[in-house]
Amino acid sequence: MAKKKSKTKNNENTIARNKRASHEYHLEERFEAGLELQGWEVKSLRAGKANIADSYIFLKNGEAWLLGASFPPLDAACSHVICDPMRYRKLLLKRRELDNLLGKVERQGYSIIPISLYWKKAWVKISFALAKGKQAHDKRNADKDREWKVQKERMMKHSVR
């Protein structure tokens, strides 16, 4: 008998998620990239210590860099390595993807916002999106729509009985 594939996302691979991203920004186009990490950072990520809530991605000299992500070192980290939990981390992208991102950021005014950090096989990947900031009235409308969906589900659930 063949195993059935699960249709739900496998959340056990997720290391960190930026929950504020969809509230603060209109997320348009999503991308995935690898991260250039040091050994102590990988150990920290395996322990689940990561925070990408206040991070962002910027482009400089034809390369993409992650700034503001915090990977605190473990207590058992090597003593001869200087651990900087807030250092810049290079994103591994193809030239065509970098050029596409650069054009949209410079010409169309997009920001690049990290969404989640996760394991893909043995590699650490980051999911990020091109985004435009929401204004206060957009946030209120999004909250109203979300509340309406929940209320509608409740009404449908009770009306079925």
C-alpha positions in Angstrom: 0.0 0.0 0.0 1.4 3.4 -1.0 1.7 6.2 1.6 -0.6 9.1 1.1 0.9 12.5 0.9 -0.2 15.0 3.4 -1.9 18.1 2.0 -1.1 20.3 5.0 2.2 22.0 5.3 4.9 20.3 7.4 5.5 22.8 10.2 8.2 20.7 11.9 10.7 22.1 9.3 9.9 25.7 10.2 12.6 27.4 12.3 11.2 30.9 12.6 8.3 32.9 11.1 7.7 36.6 10.7 4.0 36.8 11.7 3.8 40.6 11.4 4.8 40.6 7.7 1.3 40.0 6.4 -0.2 42.5 8.8 2.3 45.3 8.0 2.8 44.7 4.2 1.0 43.8 1.0 3.0 40.7 0.1 3.2 40.4 -3.7 5.7 38.0 -5.1 7.4 35.3 -3.1 10.9 33.9 -3.4 13.1 31.3 -1.8 16.9 31.5 -1.2 19.6 29.7 0.7 21.7 31.4 3.4 25.4 31.5 3.8 25.9 30.5 7.5 28.7 29.8 9.9 28.9 26.5 11.9 27.8 28.0 15.2 24.7 29.5 13.4 23.7 26.1 12.1 23.9 24.6 15.6 21.8 27.5 16.9 19.2 27.0 14.2 19.1 23.2 14.9 18.3 24.2 18.5 15.5 26.4 17.2 17.0 29.7 18.3 16.2 32.3 15.6 14.2 35.5 15.3 13.5 37.2 11.9 10.6 39.4 13.1 12.5 42.7 12.8 14.7 41.7 9.8 14.8 42.9 6.2 16.7 42.2 3.0 18.7 44.8 1.1 20.6 44.7 -2.1 24.2 46.0 -2.3 26.8 45.5 -5.0 24.7 42.9 -6.9 24.2 40.7 -3.8 21.3 40.2 -1.4 21.9 40.5 2.4 19.8 39.6 5.4 20.0 42.2 8.1 18.4 42.3 11.6 17.9 38.5 12.0 19.1 37.2 15.3 20.6 33.8 15.7 21.8 33.7 19.4 24.8 31.4 19.9 24.5 28.3 22.1 26.3 28.2 25.4 28.4 25.3 24.2 29.6 27.2 21.1 33.3 27.2 20.4 35.2 29.7 22.5 37.8 30.7 19.8 35.1 31.8 17.3 33.6 35.3 17.7 29.8 34.9 17.5 27.9 38.0 16.3 24.2 37.1 16.4 23.2 40.2 14.4 25.7 40.0 11.6 24.8 40.4 7.9 24.1 37.1 6.2 24.4 36.7 2.4 21.5 35.2 0.5 22.3 32.7 -2.2 20.3 33.7 -5.3 20.8 33.4 -9.1 21.9 36.4 -11.1 18.5 36.6 -12.9 16.6 36.6 -9.6 18.9 39.3 -8.2 18.4 41.5 -11.3 14.6 41.0 -11.1 14.6 42.0 -7.4 16.9 45.0 -8.0 14.7 46.4 -10.7 11.5 46.1 -8.7 13.1 47.6 -5.6 14.7 50.6 -7.3 12.0 51.3 -10.0 8.7 50.3 -8.4 9.5 51.0 -4.7 9.1 47.5 -3.2 10.7 46.3 0.0 12.0 42.8 0.5 10.6 41.2 3.7 11.5 37.8 5.1 8.5 35.6 5.8 9.9 32.3 7.2 13.1 30.4 7.9 13.0 26.7 7.4 14.9 23.4 6.7 14.7 22.0 3.2 16.5 18.6 3.5 19.8 19.5 5.1 19.8 23.2 3.9 18.5 26.3 5.6 16.2 28.3 3.3 14.5 31.6 3.8 11.2 32.5 2.2 10.8 36.2 1.4 8.5 38.5 -0.6 8.4 41.7 -2.5 6.1 43.9 -0.4 4.6 47.4 -0.2 3.8 48.9 3.2 0.1 49.0 4.4 -1.3 52.2 5.7 -3.6 52.3 8.8 -6.8 52.1 6.9 -5.6 49.1 4.9 -4.8 47.3 8.2 -8.3 48.0 9.6 -9.9 46.7 6.4 -7.7 43.5 6.6 -8.8 43.0 10.2 -12.4 43.5 9.3 -12.1 40.9 6.5 -10.4 38.4 8.8 -13.1 38.8 11.5 -15.8 38.5 8.8 -14.3 35.2 7.6 -14.3 33.8 11.1 -17.8 34.9 11.8 -19.0 33.5 8.5 -17.4 30.1 9.3 -19.2 30.1 12.6 -22.5 30.8 11.0 -22.0 28.1 8.4 -21.0 25.6 11.0 -24.1 26.2 13.1 -26.4 26.3 10.1 -25.4 22.9 8.9 -26.8 21.2 12.0 
